[in-house]
Amino acid sequence: MSKTFRSILTILLFTSIIILAEDSPFVRYPAINSNGTQIAFSYQGDIWTVPATGGKAVRLTIHEAYDGYPQWSNDDSQIAFSSDRFGNNDIYVMPAEGGTPKRLTYHSASDVLNDWASNGELLFTSNRLFQQVE
């Protein structure tokens, strides 16, 4: 899929999600997979997927914590997301069709997922404070 086509598809996706959010204000953080066939999003604090053409959404996580910021891996086999399951946001990854999420970060500061790097590593921001030692 070309980068231009993906950008146009993403704009259409966000427009659709905004319209959907008017009826359901808890739909958040949509992410489209690399071939444009599936959308991952957060709804009522869990991660869901739905075909890009519409249809029945599938809930991938069921947890009392808030799961958000889903991102597809480059090969669409996994979905990574941030969750506050232990009091602060940590990064998790699970198979794209669902399954038990694997916790990847354990720091007490919040970590928020941004994207997958081309080499398959995850990019995230953190509220960790660093002190320079002299």
DSSP file (Angstrom, degrees, kcal/mol; ACC not computed):
  #  RESIDUE AA STRUCTURE BP1 BP2  ACC     N-H-->O    O-->H-N    N-H-->O    O-->H-N    TCO  KAPPA ALPHA  PHI   PSI    X-CA   Y-CA   Z-CA
    1    1 A M              0   0    0      0, 0.0    35,-0.1     0, 0.0     2,-0.0   0.000 360.0 360.0 360.0 129.8    0.0    0.0    0.0
    2    2 A S     >  -     0   0    0      1,-0.1     4,-2.5     4,-0.0     5,-0.2  -0.318 360.0-119.9 -70.3 154.9    1.5    3.4   -1.0
    3    3 A K  H  > S+     0   0    0      1,-0.2     4,-2.2     2,-0.2     5,-0.1   0.870 114.0  51.7 -63.2 -37.6    2.1    5.9    1.7
    4    4 A T  H  > S+     0   0    0      2,-0.2     4,-2.4     1,-0.2    -1,-0.2   0.932 110.7  47.1 -64.4 -46.5   -0.2    8.4    0.0
    5    5 A F  H  > S+     0   0    0      1,-0.2     4,-2.7     2,-0.2    -2,-0.2   0.915 112.4  50.2 -61.7 -42.7   -3.0    5.9   -0.2
    6    6 A R  H  X S+     0   0    0     -4,-2.5     4,-2.4     1,-0.2    -1,-0.2   0.890 109.6  51.4 -63.6 -38.6   -2.5    4.9    3.5
    7    7 A S  H  X S+     0   0    0     -4,-2.2     4,-2.1     2,-0.2    -2,-0.2   0.917 111.8  46.3 -63.7 -43.3   -2.6    8.6    4.5
    8    8 A I  H  X S+     0   0    0     -4,-2.4     4,-2.4     2,-0.2    -2,-0.2   0.920 113.1  49.6 -64.6 -43.7   -5.9    9.2    2.6
    9    9 A L  H  X S+     0   0    0     -4,-2.7     4,-2.5     1,-0.2    -2,-0.2   0.884 109.7  51.9 -62.7 -38.8   -7.3    6.0    4.1
   10   10 A T  H  X S+     0   0    0     -4,-2.4     4,-2.8     2,-0.2    -1,-0.2   0.903 108.6  50.4 -64.8 -41.4   -6.2    7.2    7.6
   11   11 A I  H  X S+     0   0    0     -4,-2.1     4,-2.2     2,-0.2    -2,-0.2   0.924 112.4  46.9 -62.3 -44.5   -7.9   10.5    7.1
   12   12 A L  H  X S+     0   0    0     -4,-2.4     4,-2.5     2,-0.2    -2,-0.2   0.899 111.7  52.0 -63.2 -39.8  -11.1    8.8    6.1
   13   13 A L  H  X S+     0   0    0     -4,-2.5     4,-2.7     2,-0.2    -2,-0.2   0.941 109.8  47.5 -60.9 -49.0  -10.8    6.4    9.0
   14   14 A F  H  X S+     0   0    0     -4,-2.8     4,-2.4     1,-0.2    -1,-0.2   0.885 111.3  51.8 -63.1 -37.6  -10.4    9.3   11.5
   15   15 A T  H  X S+     0   0    0     -4,-2.2     4,-2.1     2,-0.2    -1,-0.2   0.925 111.5  47.2 -62.8 -44.1  -13.4   11.1    9.9
   16   16 A S  H  X S+     0   0    0     -4,-2.5     4,-2.7     1,-0.2    -2,-0.2   0.903 112.2  49.5 -63.4 -41.6  -15.5    7.9   10.3
   17   17 A I  H  X S+     0   0    0     -4,-2.7     4,-2.9     2,-0.2    -1,-0.2   0.885 109.0  52.4 -66.9 -38.4  -14.4    7.4   13.9
   18   18 A I  H  X S+     0   0    0     -4,-2.4     4,-0.9     2,-0.2    -1,-0.2   0.920 111.6  46.4 -62.6 -43.0  -15.2   11.0   14.7
   19   19 A I  H >X S+     0   0    0     -4,-2.1     3,-0.7     1,-0.2     4,-0.7   0.927 114.7  47.4 -63.9 -44.1  -18.7   10.5   13.3
   20   20 A L  H >X S+     0   0    0     -4,-2.7     4,-1.8     1,-0.2     3,-1.1   0.881 105.2  60.4 -62.6 -38.6  -19.1    7.2   15.2
   21   21 A A  H 3< S+     0   0    0     -4,-2.9    -1,-0.2     1,-0.3    -2,-0.2   0.737  91.5  67.6 -65.3 -22.3  -17.8    8.9   18.4
   22   22 A E  H << S+     0   0    0     -4,-0.9    -1,-0.3    -3,-0.7    -2,-0.2   0.875 111.6  33.6 -63.9 -35.1  -20.7   11.3   18.3
   23   23 A D  H << S+     0   0    0     -3,-1.1    -2,-0.2    -4,-0.7    -1,-0.2   0.741 135.3  27.9 -87.4 -26.1  -23.0    8.3   19.0
   24   24 A S    ><  -     0   0    0     -4,-1.8     3,-1.5     1,-0.1    -1,-0.3  -0.794  68.6-170.6-138.2  90.6  -20.5    6.5   21.2
   25   25 A P  T 3  S+     0   0    0      0, 0.0    -4,-0.1     0, 0.0    -3,-0.1   0.415  77.0  70.0 -69.9   4.8  -18.1    8.9   22.9
   26   26 A F  T 3   +     0   0    0      2,-0.0    18,-0.7    18,-0.0     2,-0.5   0.355  64.8 110.9-105.5   7.5  -15.8    6.2   24.1
   27   27 A V  E <   +A   43   0A   0     -3,-1.5     2,-0.3    16,-0.2    16,-0.2  -0.723  49.3 166.3 -80.2 123.1  -14.3    5.1   20.8
   28   28 A R  E     +A   42   0A   0     14,-3.3    14,-3.2    -2,-0.5    -2,-0.0  -0.946  35.8  13.3-140.2 156.8  -10.6    6.2   20.8
   29   29 A Y  E     -     0   0A   0     -2,-0.3    -1,-0.2    12,-0.2     2,-0.1   0.853  64.3-162.0  54.5  56.0   -7.2    5.8   19.1
   30   30 A P  E     -     0   0A   0      0, 0.0     2,-0.4     0, 0.0    11,-0.2  -0.400   8.7-175.0 -68.4 144.4   -8.0    4.1   15.8
   31   31 A A  E     -A   40   0A   0      9,-2.6     9,-3.3    -2,-0.1     2,-0.3  -0.986  12.6-148.0-141.1 129.3   -5.2    2.4   14.0
   32   32 A I  E     -A   39   0A   0     -2,-0.4     7,-0.2     7,-0.2    40,-0.2  -0.761  22.3-117.1 -99.0 143.0   -5.4    0.8   10.6
   33   33 A N    >   -     0   0    0      5,-2.5     3,-1.4    -2,-0.3    -1,-0.1  -0.154  36.5 -93.9 -73.4 174.6   -3.3   -2.2    9.6
   34   34 A S  T 3  S+     0   0    0     39,-0.3    -1,-0.1     1,-0.3    40,-0.1   0.769 123.4  42.6 -66.9 -27.8   -0.7   -2.1    6.8
   35   35 A N  T 3  S-     0   0    0      3,-0.0    -1,-0.3   -29,-0.0    -2,-0.0   0.357 109.9-117.9-101.1   7.7   -3.0   -3.4    4.0
   36   36 A G  S <  S+     0   0    0     -3,-1.4    -2,-0.1     2,-0.2     3,-0.1   0.676  83.8 110.3  74.9  18.2   -6.0   -1.3    5.1
   37   37 A T  S    S+     0   0    0      1,-0.1    15,-2.8    15,-0.1    16,-0.4   0.708  71.5  41.4 -99.4 -21.6   -8.3   -4.2    5.9
   38   38 A Q  E     - B   0  51A   0     13,-0.3    -5,-2.5    14,-0.1     2,-0.4  -0.947  59.5-155.9-131.1 147.6   -8.6   -4.0    9.7
   39   39 A I  E     -AB  32  50A   0     11,-2.6    11,-1.9    -2,-0.3     2,-0.4  -0.985   6.4-161.6-120.9 131.0   -8.9   -1.2   12.3
   40   40 A A  E     +AB  31  49A   0     -9,-3.3    -9,-2.6    -2,-0.4     2,-0.3  -0.884  23.7 157.2-104.6 144.4   -7.9   -1.6   15.9
   41   41 A F  E     - B   0  48A   0      7,-2.2     7,-2.8    -2,-0.4     2,-0.5  -0.971  40.8-107.9-157.2 167.8   -9.3    0.9   18.4
   42   42 A S  E     +AB  28  47A   0    -14,-3.2   -14,-3.3    -2,-0.3     2,-0.4  -0.906  35.1 172.3-105.1 131.7  -10.0    1.4   22.1
   43   43 A Y  E >  S-AB  27  46A   0      3,-2.4     3,-1.7    -2,-0.5   -16,-0.2  -0.983  70.1 -10.8-141.2 126.8  -13.7    1.3   23.2
   44   44 A Q  T 3  S-     0   0    0    -18,-0.7     3,-0.1    -2,-0.4   -17,-0.1   0.829 129.5 -55.0  52.0  36.0  -14.8    1.3   26.9
   45   45 A G  T 3  S+     0   0    0    -19,-0.4    22,-2.2     1,-0.3     2,-0.3   0.558 118.5  97.0  80.8   9.0  -11.2    0.7   27.9
   46   46 A D  E <  S-B   43   0A   0     -3,-1.7    -3,-2.4    20,-0.2     2,-0.4  -0.849  75.1-108.3-124.3 164.3  -10.6   -2.4   25.9
   47   47 A I  E     +B   42   0A   0     -2,-0.3    13,-3.3    -5,-0.2    14,-1.4  -0.790  40.1 174.9 -95.0 133.5   -8.9   -3.1   22.5
   48   48 A W  E     -BC  41  59A   0     -7,-2.8    -7,-2.2    -2,-0.4     2,-0.3  -0.875  17.3-151.3-129.8 160.0  -11.2   -4.1   19.6
   49   49 A T  E     +BC  40  58A   0      9,-2.1     9,-3.2    -2,-0.3    -9,-0.2  -0.957  13.4 177.2-129.4 155.8  -10.8   -4.8   15.9
   50   50 A V  E     -B   39   0A   0    -11,-1.9   -11,-2.6    -2,-0.3     7,-0.1  -0.981  39.3 -96.1-150.9 145.4  -13.3   -4.3   13.1
   51   51 A P  E >   -B   38   0A   0      0, 0.0     3,-1.9     0, 0.0   -13,-0.3  -0.387  33.1-125.8 -60.1 143.0  -13.0   -4.8    9.3
   52   52 A A  T 3  S+     0   0    0    -15,-2.8   -14,-0.1     1,-0.3     3,-0.1   0.747 111.3  57.6 -63.7 -23.2  -12.2   -1.5    7.5
   53   53 A T  T 3  S-     0   0    0    -16,-0.4    -1,-0.3     1,-0.3     2,-0.1   0.501 121.6-101.9 -84.4  -3.8  -15.3   -2.1    5.3
   54   54 A G    <   +     0   0    0     -3,-1.9    -1,-0.3     2,-0.1     2,-0.3  -0.354  65.7 119.2 105.4 170.7  -17.5   -2.4    8.4
   55   55 A G        -     0   0    0     -2,-0.1     2,-0.3    -3,-0.1    -1,-0.0  -0.876  65.0 -11.8 130.6-163.5  -19.0   -5.3   10.2
   56   56 A K        -     0   0    0     -2,-0.3     2,-0.2    -6,-0.1    -2,-0.1  -0.574  61.2-133.9 -79.4 129.1  -18.9   -6.8   13.7
   57   57 A A        -     0   0    0     -2,-0.3     2,-0.5    -7,-0.1    -7,-0.2  -0.569  14.6-144.5 -79.2 145.5  -16.2   -5.6   16.0
   58   58 A V  E     -C   49   0A   0     -9,-3.2    -9,-2.1    -2,-0.2     2,-0.5  -0.955   9.0-135.6-115.2 125.4  -14.3   -8.2   18.0
   59   59 A R  E     +C   48   0A   0     -2,-0.5   -11,-0.3   -11,-0.2     3,-0.1  -0.683  22.7 178.4 -80.9 125.3  -13.1   -7.5   21.5
   60   60 A L        +     0   0    0    -13,-3.3    39,-0.6    -2,-0.5     2,-0.4   0.760  64.9  39.5 -98.6 -31.1   -9.5   -8.5   22.0
   61   61 A T        -     0   0    0    -14,-1.4     2,-0.4    37,-0.1    -1,-0.2  -0.938  54.6-173.9-121.6 145.7   -9.0   -7.5   25.7
   62   62 A I        +     0   0    0     -2,-0.4     2,-0.3   -16,-0.1   -16,-0.1  -0.904  34.0 130.7-135.2 105.5  -11.3   -7.7   28.7
   63   63 A H        -     0   0    0     -2,-0.4     4,-0.2     2,-0.2    -2,-0.1  -0.991  61.4-125.5-156.0 148.3   -9.8   -6.1   31.7
   64   64 A E  S    S+     0   0    0     -2,-0.3    -1,-0.1     2,-0.1   -18,-0.0   0.692  91.0  82.1 -72.8 -16.6  -11.0   -3.6   34.3
   65   65 A A  S    S-     0   0    0      1,-0.1     2,-0.6    -3,-0.0    -2,-0.2  -0.263  95.2 -94.9 -76.9 172.4   -7.9   -1.4   33.5
   66   66 A Y        -     0   0    0    -20,-0.0    18,-1.5    -2,-0.0     2,-0.5  -0.835  37.0-168.7 -95.3 119.3   -7.8    1.1   30.6
   67   67 A D  E     +D   83   0B   0    -22,-2.2     2,-0.3    -2,-0.6    16,-0.2  -0.918  24.9 143.7-104.2 129.3   -6.3   -0.3   27.4
   68   68 A G  E     +D   82   0B   0     14,-3.0    14,-2.6    -2,-0.5    45,-0.2  -0.880  31.1  56.1-152.2-177.7   -5.5    2.2   24.7
   69   69 A Y  E     -     0   0B   0     -2,-0.3    -1,-0.1    12,-0.2   -40,-0.1   0.877  63.9-166.7  55.3  48.4   -3.3    3.5   21.9
   70   70 A P  E     -     0   0B   0      0, 0.0     2,-0.4     0, 0.0    11,-0.2  -0.347   7.4-174.2 -66.4 146.1   -3.3    0.2   19.8
   71   71 A Q  E     -D   80   0B   0      9,-2.3     9,-2.7    44,-0.1     2,-0.2  -0.991  20.0-129.6-141.7 132.1   -0.7   -0.1   17.0
   72   72 A W  E     -D   79   0B   0     -2,-0.4    44,-0.3     7,-0.2     7,-0.2  -0.552  26.9-116.8 -77.4 142.3   -0.4   -2.9   14.4
   73   73 A S    >   -     0   0    0      5,-2.6     3,-1.8    -2,-0.2   -39,-0.3  -0.333  35.4-101.1 -68.3 163.7    3.0   -4.5   14.0
   74   74 A N  T 3  S+     0   0    0      1,-0.3    -1,-0.1    43,-0.2    -2,-0.1   0.802 126.2  42.6 -60.6 -30.5    4.6   -4.1   10.5
   75   75 A D  T 3  S-     0   0    0    -41,-0.0    -1,-0.3   -42,-0.0   -42,-0.0   0.326 110.0-123.3 -97.8   7.6    3.5   -7.6    9.5
   76   76 A D  S <  S+     0   0    0     -3,-1.8    -2,-0.1     2,-0.1    20,-0.1   0.598  81.8 114.8  64.0  14.3    0.0   -7.2   11.1
   77   77 A S  S    S+     0   0    0     18,-0.1    19,-2.6    19,-0.1    20,-0.3   0.684  74.0  35.1 -86.7 -18.0    0.5  -10.3   13.2
   78   78 A Q  E     - E   0  95B   0     17,-0.3    -5,-2.6    18,-0.2     2,-0.4  -0.924  61.4-150.0-134.9 157.7    0.5   -8.4   16.6
   79   79 A I  E     -DE  72  94B   0     15,-2.6    15,-1.9    -2,-0.3     2,-0.3  -0.997  14.6-163.1-126.0 126.4   -1.1   -5.4   18.2
   80   80 A A  E     +DE  71  93B   0     -9,-2.7    -9,-2.3    -2,-0.4     2,-0.3  -0.766  17.2 165.0-102.4 154.1    0.8   -3.4   20.9
   81   81 A F  E     - E   0  92B   0     11,-2.4    11,-3.0    -2,-0.3     2,-0.3  -0.977  34.9-109.9-158.9 166.0   -1.0   -1.1   23.3
   82   82 A S  E     +DE  68  91B   0    -14,-2.6   -14,-3.0    -2,-0.3     2,-0.3  -0.813  35.4 177.4-101.0 146.3   -0.6    0.9   26.5
   83   83 A S  E     -DE  67  90B   0      7,-2.2     7,-2.5    -2,-0.3     3,-0.3  -0.996  33.3-144.8-149.8 145.6   -2.5   -0.2   29.6
   84   84 A D    >   +     0   0    0    -18,-1.5     3,-1.7    -2,-0.3     5,-0.2  -0.177  53.0 134.8 -99.6  40.5   -2.7    1.0   33.2
   85   85 A R  T 3  S+     0   0    0      1,-0.3    -1,-0.2   -19,-0.1     4,-0.1   0.722  77.9  37.6 -62.7 -23.5   -3.2   -2.5   34.7
   86   86 A F  T 3  S-     0   0    0      2,-0.7    -1,-0.3    -3,-0.3     3,-0.1  -0.028 131.8 -82.3-120.3  30.1   -0.6   -1.9   37.4
   87   87 A G  S <  S+     0   0    0     -3,-1.7     2,-0.3     1,-0.1    -2,-0.1   0.142 111.2  51.5  96.2 -19.6   -1.5    1.8   38.2
   88   88 A N  S    S-     0   0    0     -5,-0.2    -2,-0.7    21,-0.1     2,-0.3  -0.952  98.3 -82.1-141.4 160.5    0.5    3.4   35.4
   89   89 A N        +     0   0    0     -2,-0.3    22,-2.6    -5,-0.2     2,-0.3  -0.483  49.5 172.7 -69.7 127.6    0.7    2.9   31.7
   90   90 A D  E     -E   83   0B   0     -7,-2.5    -7,-2.2    -2,-0.3     2,-0.4  -0.838  34.1-104.6-123.1 166.9    2.9    0.1   30.5
   91   91 A I  E     +E   82   0B   0     -2,-0.3    13,-3.6    -9,-0.2    14,-1.1  -0.792  37.7 179.8 -98.4 134.7    3.4   -1.4   27.0
   92   92 A Y  E     -EF  81 103B   0    -11,-3.0   -11,-2.4    -2,-0.4     2,-0.3  -0.892  10.6-161.1-127.6 157.6    1.8   -4.7   26.1
   93   93 A V  E     +EF  80 102B   0      9,-1.7     9,-3.2    -2,-0.3   -13,-0.2  -0.994  13.7 168.0-139.1 145.4    1.7   -6.8   22.9
   94   94 A M  E     -E   79   0B   0    -15,-1.9   -15,-2.6    -2,-0.3     5,-0.1  -0.959  45.0 -77.4-148.0 163.1   -0.6   -9.6   21.9
   95   95 A P  E >   -E   78   0B   0      0, 0.0     3,-2.1     0, 0.0   -17,-0.3  -0.347  44.7-118.5 -60.5 146.8   -1.5  -11.6   18.7
   96   96 A A  T 3  S+     0   0    0    -19,-2.6   -18,-0.2     1,-0.3     3,-0.1   0.752 115.0  53.1 -62.0 -25.4   -3.7   -9.6   16.3
   97   97 A E  T 3  S-     0   0    0      1,-0.3    -1,-0.3   -20,-0.3     2,-0.1   0.431 123.4 -97.8 -89.7   1.9   -6.5  -12.2   16.6
   98   98 A G    <   +     0   0    0     -3,-2.1    -1,-0.3     2,-0.0     2,-0.3  -0.386  61.1 137.3 107.6 173.6   -6.4  -11.9   20.4
   99   99 A G        -     0   0    0    -39,-0.6    -1,-0.0    -2,-0.1     0, 0.0  -0.852  63.6 -26.9 137.8-173.6   -4.9  -13.9   23.2
  100  100 A T        -     0   0    0     -2,-0.3     2,-0.1     1,-0.1    -7,-0.1  -0.596  65.4-127.6 -75.5 122.0   -3.0  -13.2   26.5
  101  101 A P        -     0   0    0      0, 0.0     2,-0.5     0, 0.0    -7,-0.2  -0.426  15.8-138.5 -68.6 143.9   -1.2   -9.8   26.3
  102  102 A K  E     -F   93   0B   0     -9,-3.2    -9,-1.7    -2,-0.1     2,-0.3  -0.913  14.2-131.6-104.8 125.0    2.5   -9.9   27.2
  103  103 A R  E     +F   92   0B   0     -2,-0.5   -11,-0.2   -11,-0.2     3,-0.1  -0.609  26.6 176.6 -76.8 130.3    3.7   -7.0   29.4
  104  104 A L        +     0   0    0    -13,-3.6     2,-0.3    -2,-0.3   -12,-0.2   0.721  60.6  49.1-107.5 -28.7    6.9   -5.4   28.0
  105  105 A T        +     0   0    0    -14,-1.1    -1,-0.1     1,-0.1     6,-0.1  -0.888  47.6 175.2-117.3 148.8    7.6   -2.5   30.3
  106  106 A Y        +     0   0    0     -2,-0.3    -1,-0.1   -16,-0.1   -16,-0.1   0.257  34.6 127.2-133.5   9.3    7.7   -2.5   34.1
  107  107 A H        -     0   0    0      1,-0.1     4,-0.1     2,-0.1   -19,-0.1  -0.380  63.6-125.5 -73.7 152.0    8.9    1.0   35.2
  108  108 A S  S    S+     0   0    0      2,-0.1     2,-0.2    -2,-0.1    -1,-0.1   0.644  89.8  82.3 -73.4 -14.2    6.8    2.9   37.7
  109  109 A A  S    S-     0   0    0      1,-0.1     2,-0.2   -21,-0.1    19,-0.1  -0.579  95.9 -92.9 -86.2 155.9    6.5    5.9   35.3
  110  110 A S        -     0   0    0     -2,-0.2    17,-2.1    17,-0.1     2,-0.4  -0.457  35.1-162.4 -72.9 138.2    3.9    5.8   32.6
  111  111 A D  E     -G  126   0C   0    -22,-2.6     2,-0.5    15,-0.2    15,-0.2  -0.986   3.6-164.5-119.1 128.6    4.9    4.5   29.1
  112  112 A V  E     -G  125   0C   0     13,-2.8    13,-2.6    -2,-0.4     2,-0.1  -0.964  20.4-124.3-120.4 124.5    2.7    5.4   26.1
  113  113 A L  E     +G  124   0C   0     -2,-0.5    11,-0.3    11,-0.2   -31,-0.1  -0.376  30.5 171.5 -66.3 137.4    3.0    3.5   22.9
  114  114 A N  E     -     0   0C   0      9,-3.0     2,-0.3     1,-0.4    10,-0.2   0.749  53.9 -52.0-110.6 -48.2    3.7    5.6   19.7
  115  115 A D  E     -G  123   0C   0      8,-1.7     8,-3.6   -44,-0.1     2,-0.4  -0.979  51.0 -85.4-175.6 175.1    4.5    3.1   16.9
  116  116 A W  E     -G  122   0C   0     -2,-0.3     6,-0.2   -44,-0.3     2,-0.1  -0.864  40.6-130.1 -98.7 138.5    6.5    0.2   15.7
  117  117 A A    >   -     0   0    0      4,-3.9     3,-2.0    -2,-0.4   -43,-0.2  -0.430  29.0-105.3 -79.0 163.1    9.9    0.8   14.1
  118  118 A S  T 3  S+     0   0    0      1,-0.3    -1,-0.1     2,-0.1    -2,-0.0   0.743 121.5  58.2 -63.5 -22.4   10.7   -0.7   10.8
  119  119 A N  T 3  S-     0   0    0      2,-0.1    -1,-0.3   -45,-0.0     3,-0.1   0.377 123.8-102.5 -88.8   5.4   13.0   -3.3   12.5
  120  120 A G  S <  S+     0   0    0     -3,-2.0     2,-0.2     1,-0.3    -2,-0.1   0.407  80.7 129.1  92.4  -2.3   10.0   -4.5   14.7
  121  121 A E        -     0   0    0      1,-0.1    -4,-3.9    -5,-0.1    -1,-0.3  -0.516  59.5-113.3 -82.8 157.2   10.9   -2.7   17.9
  122  122 A L  E     -G  116   0C   0     -6,-0.2     2,-0.5    -2,-0.2    -6,-0.2  -0.702  19.2-149.5 -93.2 141.2    8.4   -0.6   19.7
  123  123 A L  E     +G  115   0C   0     -8,-3.6    -9,-3.0    -2,-0.3    -8,-1.7  -0.930  29.0 158.0-107.6 130.4    8.6    3.2   20.0
  124  124 A F  E     -G  113   0C   0     -2,-0.5     2,-0.3   -11,-0.3   -11,-0.2  -0.981  35.1-127.3-148.6 159.5    7.1    4.8   23.1
  125  125 A T  E     -G  112   0C   0    -13,-2.6   -13,-2.8    -2,-0.3     2,-0.3  -0.763  26.6-163.5-104.1 156.5    7.3    7.9   25.2
  126  126 A S  E     -G  111   0C   0     -2,-0.3   -15,-0.2   -15,-0.2   -16,-0.1  -0.969  28.9-139.2-140.2 152.6    7.8    7.7   29.0
  127  127 A N        +     0   0    0    -17,-2.1     2,-0.1    -2,-0.3   -16,-0.1   0.102  58.9 137.4 -93.9  19.7    7.4   10.0   32.0
  128  128 A R        -     0   0    0    -18,-0.2     2,-0.5   -19,-0.1    -2,-0.1  -0.435  48.4-138.8 -69.6 139.5   10.7    8.7   33.5
  129  129 A L        -     0   0    0     -2,-0.1     2,-0.4     2,-0.0    -2,-0.1  -0.856  14.2-158.4-100.6 133.3   12.9   11.4   35.0
  130  130 A F        -     0   0    0     -2,-0.5     2,-0.4     2,-0.0     0, 0.0  -0.918   0.9-156.5-112.8 137.8   16.6   11.1   34.3
  131  131 A Q        -     0   0    0     -2,-0.4     2,-0.5     2,-0.0    -2,-0.0  -0.921  18.4-125.9-113.3 137.5   19.3   12.7   36.5
  132  132 A Q        -     0   0    0     -2,-0.4     2,-0.5     2,-0.0    -2,-0.0  -0.697  22.4-146.6 -82.6 127.8   22.7   13.5   35.3
  133  133 A V              0   0    0     -2,-0.5    -1,-0.0     1,-0.1    -2,-0.0  -0.822 360.0 360.0 -96.3 129.1   25.3   12.0   37.5
  134  134 A E              0   0    0     -2,-0.5    -1,-0.1     0, 0.0    -2,-0.0   0.421 360.0 360.0-105.9 360.0   28.5   14.0   37.9
